[in-house]
Amino acid sequence: MVGGAVLRVLVFATVSGLMATDAAAQLYRWVDENGRVHYSDTVPPAANERPRAKMRPDGIVIERADRALSAEERRALAARAEETAKERAAAEARARQDRALLDRYTSIAEFDRVAERRLQEADEQLKALAAREPGLTGRIRALLAMNLRPGSKEFFELQGLASDAQMLSEQLVARLVARESLARSIADERARLAALLAEQASRTAASAGGSAPGASTAAVSSKK
């Protein structure tokens, strides 16, 4: 019955004697919800709405198919597939980062030396920018104290210096943000490297422990 959990569709192989070719075609025998038997050369529409079994006339199942998904189910399935792909890509990226860390550093002490140099370079860049500020602001104050005539050379100089001061302020803020981001990144990398080195040491110890009994047995046997 069509209303059952699985629609059973019987397939008959027929040969048309009226055709010039001897190609075989398939006929489908199916029963609707009212118990009426139907024959057609295509899968009945109702079969797409529920799981179905394709059977030979002797009752042997030759193919099974799930019901067709609804539009909402297809969207949900696509969303899950996309999320799975993103998670896989993130895991692969993390694995590459881990390999790069272990290839670059063999100890926390080595990492700390490199990290210190990176932070020192960032601090030097900040100091170089900050060193420009006193001279720039001093000249601006001096010009502001003057009774400048619009259109004069000093007036245009003041406008240029004000623009430079604004740009310098923005650069200082950007460098400070970059320096803080670098410090956080270094802290995260250090913690990850420590965990990776600990895992590596644990695996090495386990491997050495697993080979120790064999070595001990070999030593005892040689004494005998």
C-alpha positions in Angstrom: 0.0 0.0 0.0 1.2 3.5 -0.8 0.4 4.6 2.8 3.0 2.1 4.2 6.4 3.0 5.4 8.0 1.6 2.2 6.4 1.7 -1.2 7.1 -1.6 -3.0 7.5 -1.2 -6.8 7.7 -4.3 -8.9 9.8 -4.0 -12.0 9.1 -6.2 -15.1 11.6 -6.5 -18.0 9.7 -6.4 -21.3 10.8 -6.7 -24.9 8.8 -4.9 -27.6 8.4 -7.0 -30.7 7.2 -4.0 -32.6 10.6 -2.2 -32.3 13.4 -2.7 -34.7 15.8 -3.0 -31.8 15.9 -5.7 -29.1 16.4 -3.2 -26.3 14.6 -4.1 -23.1 12.3 -1.6 -21.3 11.1 -1.6 -17.7 7.5 -1.5 -16.4 6.6 -0.6 -12.9 3.7 -2.3 -11.1 2.5 -0.4 -8.0 -0.6 -0.3 -5.7 -2.2 3.0 -4.7 -3.8 3.9 -1.3 -7.1 2.5 -2.5 -5.6 -0.9 -3.4 -5.7 -0.4 -7.2 -2.9 -1.9 -9.2 -1.2 0.4 -11.8 1.5 -0.2 -14.5 3.7 2.5 -15.9 7.1 2.9 -17.5 8.2 5.5 -14.8 8.4 5.4 -11.0 5.1 6.5 -9.6 5.1 10.1 -8.2 4.1 8.9 -4.7 7.2 6.8 -4.5 9.3 9.9 -4.4 7.6 11.0 -1.1 8.7 8.0 1.0 11.4 5.3 1.1 10.8 2.7 -1.6 12.0 -0.7 -2.6 12.3 -1.8 -6.3 11.6 -5.5 -6.6 11.6 -8.2 -9.2 8.4 -10.1 -9.9 9.7 -12.9 -7.6 9.9 -10.5 -4.7 13.7 -10.0 -4.7 14.6 -6.4 -3.8 17.0 -5.1 -6.4 17.3 -1.5 -5.3 16.4 0.7 -2.3 16.0 4.5 -2.3 15.3 7.0 0.4 12.4 9.5 0.0 13.1 12.7 -1.8 14.1 15.5 0.6 12.0 18.6 1.0 13.3 22.1 0.2 13.8 22.8 3.9 15.6 19.5 4.4 17.9 20.2 1.5 18.7 23.7 2.8 19.5 22.2 6.3 21.6 19.5 4.7 23.5 22.1 2.7 24.1 24.2 5.8 25.4 21.2 7.7 27.7 20.4 4.8 29.0 23.9 4.7 29.6 24.0 8.5 31.4 20.7 8.3 33.6 22.0 5.5 34.4 25.1 7.5 35.3 23.0 10.6 37.5 20.8 8.5 39.3 23.8 6.9 39.9 25.3 10.4 41.3 22.0 11.7 43.6 21.7 8.7 44.8 25.3 9.1 45.4 24.7 12.8 47.4 21.5 12.0 49.5 23.5 9.5 50.1 26.2 12.2 51.1 23.5 14.7 53.6 22.0 12.3 55.1 25.4 11.6 55.5 26.1 15.3 57.3 22.8 15.9 59.5 23.3 12.8 60.5 26.8 13.9 61.1 26.3 17.6 62.5 23.4 19.6 62.0 24.9 23.0 60.1 27.6 24.9 63.4 29.4 25.6 64.1 29.7 21.9 60.6 31.0 21.4 61.0 33.6 24.1 64.2 34.9 22.6 62.5 35.4 19.2 59.4 36.9 20.8 61.4 39.4 22.8 63.1 40.6 19.6 59.7 41.0 17.9 58.3 43.1 20.8 61.5 45.2 20.9 61.1 46.0 17.2 57.5 47.0 17.7 58.5 49.2 20.7 61.3 50.9 18.7 58.8 51.8 15.9 56.5 53.3 18.5 59.3 55.3 20.0 60.4 56.6 16.6 56.9 57.9 16.0 56.5 59.3 19.4 59.9 61.2 19.1 58.4 63.3 16.3 55.6 64.6 18.4 57.4 67.1 20.7 59.0 69.0 17.8 55.7 69.0 15.8 53.6 70.2 18.7 56.2 72.8 19.7 56.2 74.4 16.3 52.4 74.4 16.2 52.3 76.2 19.5 54.8 78.7 18.3 52.8 79.5 15.2 49.6 79.7 17.1 51.2 82.3 19.4 51.9 84.5 16.4 49.4 86.9 14.9 49.3 85.0 11.5 47.9 86.7 8.5 45.7 84.4 6.4 47.5 83.5 3.2 50.9 84.1 4.7 53.7 81.5 4.5 53.4 80.8 8.3 49.6 80.4 8.0 50.0 77.6 5.3 52.8 76.1 7.4 50.4 75.8 10.4 47.8 74.1 8.2 50.4 71.6 7.0 51.6 70.9 10.5 48.1 70.4 11.8 47.5 67.8 9.1 50.9 66.1 10.0 49.9 66.1 13.7 46.6 64.4 12.9 48.3 61.8 10.7 50.9 61.2 13.4 48.2 60.7 16.0 46.5 58.1 13.8 49.8 56.3 13.2 50.5 56.2 16.9 47.1 54.7 17.7 47.5 52.1 14.9 51.0 51.1 16.1 49.7 50.8 19.7 46.9 48.5 18.6 49.3 46.5 16.5 51.7 46.1 19.4 48.9 44.9 21.7 47.7 42.5 19.0 51.3 41.2 18.6 51.6 40.6 22.4 48.3 38.6 22.4 49.4 36.6 19.4 52.8 35.8 21.0 51.1 34.7 24.2 48.7 32.4 22.3 51.6 31.0 20.3 53.6 30.4 23.4 50.8 28.6 25.1 50.2 26.4 22.0 53.8 25.6 21.6 54.1 24.6 25.3 51.2 22.2 24.8 52.6 20.8 21.6 56.0 20.3 23.2 54.4 18.6 26.1 52.5 16.2 23.8 55.6 15.5 21.9 57.6 14.7 25.1 54.7 12.5 26.3 54.7 10.5 23.0 58.5 10.2 23.2 58.4 8.9 26.8 55.6 6.5 25.9 57.6 5.2 23.0 60.7 4.8 25.1 58.7 3.1 27.8 57.2 0.6 25.3 60.6 -0.4 24.0 62.2 -0.7 27.4 60.8 -4.2 28.3 62.1 -5.6 25.1 65.5 -4.2 25.8 65.5 -5.6 29.3 64.5 -9.0 28.1 67.2 -9.0 25.5 69.8 -8.1 28.2 68.6 -10.9 30.5 68.7 -13.4 27.6 72.3 -12.4 26.7 73.4 -13.0 30.4 71.9 -16.5 30.2 
